[in-house]
Amino acid sequence: MVLGSRPTATSYTSIRTVDLSAFEEVISVSHLMHKLSLGNSAEPLSTAAPPWLLAALEAPPASGDTAHLAAQALAAAYFGRVHHQESMVQKGAVIYGRALKGLAADLEDPTKASHYLALTTIMCLGTYELVAFTSGQGWTQHAGAVAKLIEMRGPYQHQSQPEKGLFLALRTFIIIRAMTIRKRCFLEQDIWKTVPWALDPESKTTAQYLHDIFCDMPGMLEDINTLGRLASSEDRSRLYMDLCEKTTSRLVQLYKWRWRWHVEFSGSCWEVAASSSNTIGVDKNSPSPFSSILYFDSIRLASDITNYDAILLVLLWLHRVLRLPFSPEVMLATQDPLLFESSESNSPLLLPGRATGAEDVGREICRAVDYHLLENRHRAGAFYLFFPLRMAYFCFDANADEAIWIRRVLVTVSETGGWEIGRNMLQSLPSMPRDLDNDVFRNLNYSLRKSAKQKSTRFM
């Protein structure tokens, strides 16, 4: 690297030991790339680091100055949080302010606003808010801006790289934001689940099919909130029936996905006895509530399972709130499609229909936490664990051992992992719907009986 030139991703990955005062940016960004990598220590950062971060760092100077500033702000703040260097945190805040001004100017320019670098800029700034947590709304505002830009660009603009990779990386960010505000998002539309892969259908991964189901959750949460506020009994019954159908069909779809994952990645998870050396959030006065923890072949597979469990919890809560019986379709989906009974005994994971309650699903998420956070071969665990762990927290009473352990883990993630949102996550990420009032169901039952009577009269 030539002094005076802007560093590239290559210079970040090759840096080893240098003087911090002379090369703060190189060191902080190299540190960030390693920590956000989804690969193992042998995998090149050019393939393991997040696409949005790589795009920001490799942006040409003429058009990518704002994106590069946003990446610098994130890197400085994250390095400062992890290493408790307040000067770096403050430096990140100053650069963040400059990047915000640059972004505002870029969005006034139609060409720059529609360029993929605007997406990378906003994602860097949104991730900065997860690190610095300057306000509870900061990251949701950036996620909302990303959603608007992607929707404006349309699905056909995300069929080739780097746009496709950015879209796939940002999808979860958009969905969690939509769940937080309880509003459906455009990603639930079929066109957004098909067109980005149309040029290469075989490129769609198992995890991406899971995210297709995840895209439907915000709209279903919005509908459950709307259900209790509708004045018209006919509108309530219509929405209730639609919600029942969606909840059942998505649960069937999710269980089928889980069986496919089980067949494709059989043997990729195993149990390890919990101990003080492989478990966080414990001490001699607060032992782990789990006798064993889950290890995986890769952080990607671990993320598959925790995301599956989180989506399953949403659907099971909706199923309970709607007071649905388990339909024959759901019961059939819980059965091994290969009828290979011995496969069950070899897996420490919960197969479809094997959980006795939401607590079992929550515990499975918790038992995967240590692998996400402590396994040295993997660096990005906390970043991908926040939403599943938030969902797991709802499974337990606030005074339960598991809930107390989750709170300790989140403090640890905040204090040693660099993610300040961990300290505030239980208030900042989506909560689950409350049960509908009995009056709502009395009105629904009356409307459904009335509708059925009208239909039978019509055909007499």
Secondary structure, DSSP 8 states (H G I E B T S, - for coil): --TTS---HHHHHH--S--TTT-HHHHHHHHHHHHT--S-TTS-HHHHS-HHHHHHHT--HHHHHHHHHHHHHHHHHHHHHHHT-HHHHHHHHHHHHHHHHHHHHHHHSHHHHTSHHHHHHHHHHHHHHHHH--STTHHHHHHHHHHHHHHHH-GGGGSSTTHHHHHHHHHHHHHHHHHHHT---GGGSHHHHHGGGTT-GGG--HHHHHHHHHTTHHHHHHHHHHHTT-S-HHHHHHHHHHHHHHHHHHHHHHHHHHHHHHHHTTT-EEEEE--TTT-SS-BTTB--S-SEEEEES-HHHHHHHHHHHHHHHHHHHHHHHTT----HHHHHHTS-TT--THHHHT--S--TT--SSHHHHHHHHHHTHHHHHH-TT---HHHHHHHHHHHHHTTS-TTSHHHHHHHHHHHHHHHHHS-THHHHHHHHS--------HHHHHHHHHHHHHHHHHHHHHT-
